[in-house]
Amino acid sequence: GAVVSQHPSRVICKSGTSVKIECRSLDFQATTMFWYRQFPKQSLMLMATSNEGSKATYEQGVEKDKFLINHASLTLSTLTVTSAHPEDSSFYICSARDPLAGGEGNTIYFGEGSWLTVV
Amino acid sequence: AQKVTQAQTEISVVEKEDVTLDCVYETRDTTYYLFWYKQPPSGELVFLIRRNSFDEQNEISGRYSWNFQKSTSSFNFTITASQVVDSAVYFCALSEWGTSYDKVIFGPGTSLSVIP
């Protein structure tokens, strides 16, 4: 079935560096993908909507210059955390909907998530 | 505005007990979907169920059952005869027709611990 895959699953980076997380739809083309962030013991919060071929739409309070999103193809969206700091350490997870799957709602697929630790 | 509330932050039960996780939602849309996801310590979200706003039938899947009541805007989840493997964080979530159902808004989650 359709799968959304993220890479890397875990990454540790030094403070001040940038790190890129990839989100791929393996069996379908996704014009829109979503990025969520989850701090320890908290819920998943939507960060931004990634639109293929256009600029991402960020939720209120999310710094677009810090969290760069690129959706250059129908199967790949990337999230780059620039100048990462320890407070950016979090679990990042993406989602995508298969537009050709029957029905709506349950055709939203989530990636496995990426644990980011900034030291 | 949409909002999902899960009043129970943490629940502990002894194995084989039944447990109900509460979920109350708010939305102005008349068409929406409700979900339950399980998140084990590994972090990956496990899809459990989706319910369309027009379908208020309760559903049972093995030890899992869901009670959807539009009158009280609730979508509660019951685990019967709980097992240690049920220990996880459970999220209730909502997506609306107004956002093409793509945006999934999560509740705060309920951490369930099943004690052997």
Interface residues (C-beta under 8 A of the other chain):
Chain A: T32 F34 Y36 Q38 K41 Q42 S43 L44 M45 L46 T49 F91 I93 S95 R97 E104 G105 N106 I108 F110 E112 G113 W115
Chain B: Y33 F35 Y37 G43 E44 L45 F47 R50 N52 F91 S95 Y101 D102 K103 V104 I105 F106 G107 P108 G109 S111
